[in-house]
Amino acid sequence: MMSAQKTSSICGCPGRGRPVATRREMLAASANGFGMLALADLMSREATADTASQVALHAPHFHPKAKHVIFCFMDGGVSHVDSFDPKTKLNELDGKPFLESKNPTANGNRQWLKSPWAFRKHGDSGMPISDLFPHIAAHADDLAVIRSMKADLPIHSTGVLFLHTGSNNAGRPSLGSWVNYGLGSESRNLPGFVVLSFGVVPCGGFENYSSGFLSANQQATLLNADGVPLDNLTPADKDSRIQQAKLALLRGQDESFSRTLGVDDAVESAIKNYEMAYRMQSLVPDVLDLSRESEATQQLYGLDSKVPSQRLYGIQCLRARRLIESGVRFVEITCPPGASNGTWDQHGNLKAGHEKNALDTDQAIGGLISDLKQRGLFDETLIVWAGEFGRTPHSAGRDGRDHHPEGFSVWLAGGGVRGGTIYGATDDLGMHSVENICTMHDLHATILHLMGLDHELLTFRFAGRDFRLTDVHGNVVHEVLA
């Protein structure tokens, strides 16, 4: 059966030699049209953090104690018996043989090794902290030290992944991604999850900052410490109208492609990321402009240091404060370049290596706590200081320690944390967690709880089951909560 050809003009009138648009094409064109209007409005608004228009993917499950997280990642494993868990028994056994190691990374002829540093009591709480960290020690009454941490394996790659994602295997969302998924960013112009990087890829790779099976826009945005913090931060087009037109065209093409796939998450995330990137070009340079800070504030963080790695870590800590102040939900600060490629992994040269890394990080973290207090941000900001495991109380030589997941220390401070608290314990030699053992899942559950998120309810449906950061484990450590 023959049918008459349908024709139309631009104005929609038939009989002018142009094929009539199908209903599908008309809806597509309309969608693109409204999309362009929305994009134009999106890009015309002032690119500043606006607390009146906070963006959240989900509301918290209950009233949060903290609004932001700053995670100071101590890559490589800080020695617990040289930092926050003094063991006088090691002084008695120093140099004597240890013959019972079952740790595959710490075998061979071993001997007990006392700490090269003295421990002193600090604050009204009398918390013992080693001389490695004088600036952090000044805030002893703000810290909740968990001495009974326990990880799974003495291997960096799996340990770092476990700390970041709650799993020893790659492919799971990062802690920062889960927080971003649950709460979103307070600023519509900045991402919810930022990693301040020194260009050193941690063991486990960038999977540590991945969104896993969550939407791609939940993954971390990496900002470099040295040089230009973010690629393409300066627009290629001097005329913003040209850039907006390009982005509008790109959005239209992506939306059209997404519809052919039945609305594809990867494409939708790419659209959101392009829009976020545009807004960040306007806001990020101002947020990261540390020249706006007073000389006293810069000195507080150690920006006047003659040691490049110490200065760079101070820059990142100050940037972290400015980012959370501007609405970023979760900021991770990695280790600066220095001893052992910027990690705390001193199998040998323990004294020089730990002292170098402590010098790089201690003043800036102490300054961060002081600065947050001065600005009224401390009570709403959770600071997490943690590595993937600790280090052995014994050594193959006289100046080094090996991987030790059986017992180690981390600490929390800030929003909702009971300061001046010591939770859990290792045995007399620091070998095993023996009192109030705290797993990574417990630590994650506690962090989410302080952010107003129930770790058992924060789930995502994937591959036919509900996943969560803590898997089927985890208990909130209420003893460290205010």
N, C-alpha and C positions, 0 to 999 in steps of 0.2 A: 504494500500500500504506500503510495507516494504521499508526501506531506509538503506543504508549502514551506519555503525557507523563511525563518524568522530573522528580521533585520531590525536594527535600531541605530540611532545616532547617539552622540555624546549626551544629548538632552533626554534620550530615552524614547524619542518618537520613532515609530516604525516607518519603513519604506524609504530609508536614506542610504541603503547599500551596505550597512554594517551588520554583522551577525548580532543577534540579541544575546546578551549575557545570560548564562544559565543561573538558576537560583543559587547554586553552589558558588559560582564566580561572584555573584552580587554580594553574597554574605561575606566572602573572603575579602572583597574590596572594601566593604563596610567595616569589617573588623580591622583591616589595616588602617583605614581612615581614622577610626576612633583610637587605634593604637598610636598613630602619629600625634593626635591631639594630646593623648595622655603623656607621650614621651616629651612633647614640647612643654607641657606643664611641669613635668618632672624635672626637666633641665633648666627651667626658668626660675625655679625656687632658689632661694639663697642657700648655699651649701655650707650650713653650719649645724652643729648639734642642737637639737630642739627638744628639750625635755617635755614640752607640751604635746609633742607628736611622737611619743616613743613607739618604737616598732618592736613587737614581740610575736613570735610564732605561736607561742602558747603562754598562758598565764601560769605563774608558779602554782604548785600544788597547795602551798600554805605560805604564810608570811615569811619572807626570807630574812635571814640575819645579815646577809651580805648581798651587794648588787654586782660586784665585780670580783674577778680572780686575777692575781698576778702570780704566776708560777715560775719560781726561780729553779730551773732545772740544773742540777749538779751532775752533769754527765760524767760517767766513769766510775762513780761510787766513792763518796767521801768516807774515810775511815771513822767509824762511830766511836772507837776507843781512843781516838785522837781529837774528838770534837765535842760531843755532847753526852758521852757515856763513859766516865772515868772508871778504870779498873786497877785498884791498888794491888790486887793479887798479881798482876803482870809484873809489877816492880820486884816482887819476891822471886818470880820464876824466870826473869829476864835472862836469856842466853841458855837456858836449860832445854834439852831436847823435847820435841813434841813428835810422837810416833804414831798418832791415831788418826791422821787426816784421811777422810773419805772424799774430799773435794777433788775432782779431776783436774781443776785448774791450780791446785795447791798441793801437789804431791812431792815425793822425794824427801830428802833429809830436811827436817824443819826444826825451828827453835822458837820459843816464846820471845816476844819482842815488846818491851814496855814502850809507853808513849814518850816521844822526845819532847813533849810540851807539858807544862804544868797546867793544872786545872785550878780555877779559883771560883769561889761562890760570889754570885752577883744578885743585886736587887734585894728587895724585901723578902722575896721567895727563897733566897740563898741558892739559886740554881747554879750548879757547877758547869762551867763552860771553859774550854781550853783557851790558852793564850793565842791560838790561831785567829780567834774572832773577837777582838776587843770592841769593835763598833756594834756588832750584833749583841754581844754580852751586855752592853749598856741598856738593852731593851729586854733583859731577861724576864722582867715581870709582864711582858706582853706575849711571851712565847708559850706555846703548848708543845712540849717535846714528847714525841712518841718514840720510846726506846725499844719497843718490842716488834718492830716491823719484820716481816718475813716474806721473802720472794720465792720463786720456784727454782730457777736454775742459775748457776754461776757463769752465765754467758751474756755478754753485753747486748747482742742483737735481740735476743728474746727478752732480756730483762728490761731494756728500754721500751720495747713494744708493750710489755706487760704493764709498766708504769703508765704509759700513755693511753693504752687502749683496753686494758683489762684482759688481754689475750696474748699468749706467746707467739701467735701466728699473725701474719700480715692480713690486711683486708677488713679489719674492724675499725669503726670510727674512733677518732681521738677523743679524749676527755673534753678538750675545748670544743670539738664539734658537737658533742652531746649537749654541753651547756648552751651552745649557740642554737642548736635545734630546739632545746626546751624553752629558751627565754628570748632568743634574738638579741639584736644590738639595741642599745638605748638611742643610738643615732641612726637616722635613715641614710646618712651620708658616709658612714664608716662601717667596715665589716664587724661582725660580732666576735671573731676569733683572729688574733694577730700573733705571729711568732716573730720576735726580734732576734735575728740570726747574725752570726759572725761568719757565715759562709762555710762553716764546718758541718758536714752532713753527719748526724749522729748514727750510731750503729742501729740497724733497722731501717735506715734511710728515711725518705720523706713520708713513708707510710705512718710514721709517728704523728704526723699532722694531717693525715688524710680524713676525709669525711666517710670513707668506707662505702657502705650501702646507703648512707643518707644522701640527700641531694648534694650535688657538687658545690653549691654555693654555701654549704656548711663547713667546708674545709678551711684551713688556715691561709691567711694572707701573710707572706713572708716579707719582712722589711730588713734590709741590710744595715749593718752598723757603720761600715766605712764606705765613703763615696756616696753615690746616689742611692737613697734608701729603697727606691722602687723603680723598676724599668718603665719607660714611657710616661714618667710623671709629668713631663712638660708636653703639652699638646703639639702635635706635628703641624696643625693648622693654626695660624695666628688669628684668623677670623673664626670665632666660635660658631658662627652660623654654618660654615662649611663642615665643621666637625659634627654639629648636630644633624645636618642633612645626611652625612655619611652614616651616622648611628641610626637614624630613622630608616634609611634604606636597608641597613644590616638587620635591624629588628624586623622589618617587614619580610625579608627573605627568610630569616630564622623561623618566624611564626608560620610562614607558608610551608616551610620544610617540616616543621613540627606537626602541622595538621596532617600532612601526608603520612606521618608515622603514627597518627592517632594520639597526638600530644605526648611528646617524648621528654622525659625528665631531664636528660642531658642537654637537650636543646633549650628547654625552658630555663635551666640553670645558667646556660651560656648567655642568654638574653639578660638575666638578672645581673650576671657578673659584668657584662659590658656596661650596663647602666650604672652599677656601683663604681666601676673604674672611672667613668666620666665624672661622677660626683667627687670621687677621691682626688682627682686632679686639682679640684678647687680647694679642698679642705686639708689634705694631708700636708702640703708644704707649710701651712700655718701651724698645724698641730705639732709638727716635728721641728719647728724653728725654735731652737733652744736659746737663741740670742734674745728672745723675749723674757727669759728668766733673769733674775737678779744675779749679780756676781756672787752674793752670799749663798744663793741656792745652788749655783753651779759648783761652788767650792764644797758644799755639803755633800754632793755626790762624787767628788773627786775629779771633776773635769779639769782641774788645774794640775793634775798629776803629770809627772815627767815620764811615767811608765805608760806606753801606748795602750797595752791591753787593759790596764786599770782605768784609764780614761775612757776607752771604748765601752767598758761595762757600765761605767757611770752614765755615759750617754744613753745607753739602753734602759737603765733603770729610770732615768728622768723622762725618757720618751714613754715608758710604761705608765708613769703617773699622768702624763699629759693625755695619753690615749684613753685611759679609763675615765679621766676627768671629762673627756669629750664624748663619752658614751660607749666605748668599746667594752664588751662584756668580759672577754677572757684574753689575757696577754701572757704569753710565755717568753721568758728571757733565757736564751741558751748560754753556754759557757764561752768566755772569750778565748782567743788563741793564746797559747802560752805553753806551760809545761805539759808534756805528753799530748801534744796536739790539742791543747785546750781542755783536756779532761782531767779528772781526779784519779786516773788509772795508773797509780805509781807502784808497779811491781818491784821497781828499784828506785833509788833516789827519792824515797818517801819524804824526807825532811825538806829538801829543796823544792820538790814538786808541790807538796801541800801548802808550803809557805807562799809559793808564787801564786797559786790559785786563790788562796785566802786573801792575799794582798789585793788581787784583782777584784774580788767580789765583796769583801767584808764592808768596806767603807760605803760603797754605793747602796748596799742593802740596808745598812744602818741608817744612811741618809734618807732612803726611801721611806722607812718607817717614821722617821722624824718629820719628814715633809708631809706625809699623809696626815699625820696628827695636826700639824700646823694649819692645814687647809680643811680640816673637818672631814677628811675622807677615810680615815683609818677604820672607823667603826662600820663602814659600808664596803670595805675592801678586804678580801681574804687573801693573805699572802701564804703561799705554799713553798716550802724549801725542801727539795727531795732529790735523791738520785735513785738509780735502779737497784742498788744493793750497797752493802758496806764492804769492809776489808778485814782480812783475817787478823786475829790477835797474834798469829805466829808468822814466821817468815822463812824463806829459803836462805836469806842472808841476814845482814844486820841493818838494812836500810830499805825495806820494801815490804809491801803487804799485797795479798792476792784477793781474788773475788770472794765475796762472803754473803750469800743470800739468807743464811740461817738466822741472822739477827742483826739489825742495824737501826739507825735513827733518822727521823725526819722531824720537821716542826711546822706548825701552823701559827699564824698571828693575824690579828685584825678582826674583821666582822664576825661576831658571834663566838669568838674563841675565848676560852678561859685562860687568861695569861698567868704566867708563873706556875704552870702545871707540868708535872712529869708523869707520863702515863706508861705503864708496862715496864718490863725489865728484861735484861739478858742475864745469864748466869755470871758467876764471879769473874770469869775470864772473857766475857763478851762473845762466847761461842754460839750460844743458842738463846732465842727468845723463850723465856720460861714463865713469864707472868703477863696476863692480859695480852696474848699474842694478837697482833694486828696485821691482817693481810692487805694486799693491794685493793681487793674488793671492799674491805672495810674502810680504807682510806678514801676510795672513790665515793662510797656511799655517804661518808661524812662530809666531803666537799659538796656533793649535790644537795645534801640536807641543808647546809648553811646557805645555799643559793635558793632555798625554797622548793627544791625538787625531791620527790620521793623516788629513790632509785629503783623501786619495784614497779612504779607506775610509768616511769620514763622509758617507753618502749617504742620499737619501730618494727613493723611487719615486713619480713624479708624471707624469701625462699620457703614460704609456708609456715613460718613460726615467728613469734614475737621475740625480738632481741632486745637486750639492755646492756648497759655498760658493765654491770656487775654480774652478768650471766644469771646463774641461779644462786649466787652467793651474796655475801656482804651484809654487814651490820653497822649501823651508825655508832660511832664511838662517842656516846653522850658525855663521858667523863671529861672530854676536852672542850665541851661546849659551855659557854657562859650561861 
